[in-house]
């Protein structure tokens, strides 16, 4: 998979995250690792920062539930509107996590 194909695969997967659910950066990387040969949460974060404006970027959080850096207020508002369970300043990942294995 070329770097451009990987960017598209990340964005395609993020588009599939249903309303009310989230994935971690590492979860996105892990879901694509077998096909892509890459497994870097940091790379997914960089892709989201550069190319994620057209997908539901707010549904991608850290493994601990921290919201996208620099966009916490907007992400929190969007997630709250979708009914995502929040805990403290972030997402209750145990309650809201989604995997592509679940389908939509």
Secondary structure as UniProt FT lines:
FT   HELIX           3..16
FT   TURN            19..20
FT   STRAND          22..24
FT   HELIX           25..36
FT   HELIX           41..51
FT   HELIX           52..54
FT   TURN            55..56
FT   HELIX           57..59
FT   STRAND          60..61
FT   TURN            63..64
FT   TURN            69..70
FT   HELIX           72..82
FT   STRAND          86..87
FT   TURN            88..89
FT   STRAND          90..91
FT   HELIX           93..96
FT   HELIX           100..102
//
